Amino acid sequence: MELKNKKIAIDDFMSERKDVLKTWVTGKDVTNFEDGVKYQSTISADKNFAKKLFEADRDGITLSQPRAGVALIEEHIELLKKLQVECDLLPTTIDAYTRLNRYEEAAVGIQKSVEAGTSKLNGLPVVNHGVAACRHITESLDKPLQIRHGTPDARLLCEISMASGFTSYEGGGISYNIPYAKRVTLEKSIRDWQYCDRVIGLYEENGIRINREPFGPLTGTLIPPFISHTVAIIEGLVALEQGVKSITVGYGQVGNLVQDIAAIRSLRELSHEYFRAYGFEDYELSTVFHQWMGGFPEDESRAAAVISWGAAVAGMSGATKVITKSPHEAFGIPTAEANCQGLRASNQMLNMMRDQKFPPCKDVDLEVELIKREVRAVMKKVLELGNGDIAVGTVRAFEAGVLDIPFAPAMCNSGKMLPIRDNNGAIRVFDAGAVPLPDDVLTMHQDFVAERARVEGREASFQMIIDDINAVSHSKLVGRP
Ligand SMILES: CC[C@H]1O[C@@H](n2cnc3c(N)ncnc32)[C@H](O)[C@@H]1O
């Protein structure tokens, strides 16, 4: 396959579309693209995800959104009706079988859920349910709806979701491959996601604005901001090339206040820097802050504290949206009430933050500059490897370990770069692997780590990293001995 970061010609798209729609029986529901456009044009403006984000970003408001999804349509509607009372934006989380295009097994899961009278899947199998059933969801709810998942080949899911009236689609060719799959090549996942972005570009050409959100947190395990920013910017550029106009770039909270605030500010500024450098001007940018994505304390009060801290920092950072967690995070899929508890705690914090702004802070400025230097160094190398083509450069950057996502299952990820917390809990680089950080930046990271090792009276080691991975579950931030 000849991968290139080029808008897919409409004839090539329509030809590929015929094959995509054959991959499951419900593909026939979307044979006529215009039918999806016509249905989308019936969605009221106050239920358009892109519009809601644009207005919130303009007004400096941080919106709240949970994750949620169950197997059966009526059950899912009932769940979202409870959640929409407490949130600004609604999800529909897709089940694990659908994420791997295993629709036969999703069908079994639906059957078992019907027999059991409760969900036996960890999300909604949208492809199996098809357009008519999913339109019932979007018609039954009052808030904008987004598809959230983890699908390397999300082409059919995209077609059916958009024709069903969802107005936002999460994911990307890197962020839904590397953390979620083992044997999928980046050439294929990036190309399949160009197709998804082209679907949304085609809705845009027909006057329907659909929001796209690259998956910010990646593996959610001690991810340095510069790594997730680089992936978000690349996926944003790929989406813009396919005609997407509404982009939400994201970041997973690490827990150090200065770094988290600097992360959101630098993410916004760097996205504009690269999008404009590529000649894009007429896009709408927003940011999303994911509450702590690592291990959670089992105790529900302690979990509520983690959630509240995430909401407070999201508000302080000026993120357009915060993705909330629930006090059941340590156990699994939350009940509706637990999900609502996470939303209520988050909204209380957002409301109390709304009347105040985080003051100018030298430490935040320094962290912003450090993140910018790191992202620019990696992006420069990615573009060199691709001879200017960001998609080709991305594939080669992962092959060379120039882009390297910690603790990822994907075989195409080299997994040599190791993160670690410094003495204040910020994420630093313990081993850069082949990630091309400037020498003086590398020295700064080594100094940060050496300071912690001195304070703790132990050598920086892999054990220290393990301690950091477990720290929050044990009610700490830094994994002290
Ligand atoms: C990205 C991982 C996050 O998604 C959450 N998640 C995954 N599936 C569901 C689900 N079906 N309902 C609610 N939360 C969910 C999970 O708790 C974790 O916090």
The ligand as an SDF file (V2000), in Angstrom:
LIG
                    3D

 19 21  0  0  0  0  0  0  0  0999 V2000
  -10.1950    4.1890   28.1700 C   0  0  0  0  0  0  0  0  0  0  0  0
  -10.2620    3.3890   29.4630 C   0  0  0  0  0  0  0  0  0  0  0  0
  -11.3540    3.9010   30.3840 C   0  0  0  0  0  0  0  0  0  0  0  0
  -12.6330    3.6620   29.8000 O   0  0  0  0  0  0  0  0  0  0  0  0
  -13.5200    3.2450   30.8030 C   0  0  0  0  0  0  0  0  0  0  0  0
  -14.5560    2.4250   30.1670 N   0  0  0  0  0  0  0  0  0  0  0  0
  -14.3560    1.4840   29.2320 C   0  0  0  0  0  0  0  0  0  0  0  0
  -15.5350    0.9390   28.8720 N   0  0  0  0  0  0  0  0  0  0  0  0
  -16.4910    1.5580   29.6140 C   0  0  0  0  0  0  0  0  0  0  0  0
  -17.9020    1.4420   29.7150 C   0  0  0  0  0  0  0  0  0  0  0  0
  -18.5720    0.5590   28.9610 N   0  0  0  0  0  0  0  0  0  0  0  0
  -18.5620    2.2380   30.5840 N   0  0  0  0  0  0  0  0  0  0  0  0
  -17.8860    3.1400   31.3380 C   0  0  0  0  0  0  0  0  0  0  0  0
  -16.5480    3.2950   31.2990 N   0  0  0  0  0  0  0  0  0  0  0  0
  -15.8730    2.5120   30.4390 C   0  0  0  0  0  0  0  0  0  0  0  0
  -12.6550    2.4620   31.7900 C   0  0  0  0  0  0  0  0  0  0  0  0
  -13.2380    2.4970   33.0460 O   0  0  0  0  0  0  0  0  0  0  0  0
  -11.3670    3.2380   31.7510 C   0  0  0  0  0  0  0  0  0  0  0  0
  -11.4490    4.2430   32.7160 O   0  0  0  0  0  0  0  0  0  0  0  0
  1  2  1  0
  2  3  1  0
  3  4  1  0
  3 18  1  0
  4  5  1  0
  5  6  1  0
  5 16  1  0
  6  7  1  0
  6 15  1  0
  7  8  2  0
  8  9  1  0
  9 10  1  0
  9 15  2  0
 10 11  1  0
 10 12  2  0
 12 13  1  0
 13 14  2  0
 14 15  1  0
 16 17  1  0
 16 18  1  0
 18 19  1  0
M  END
$$$$
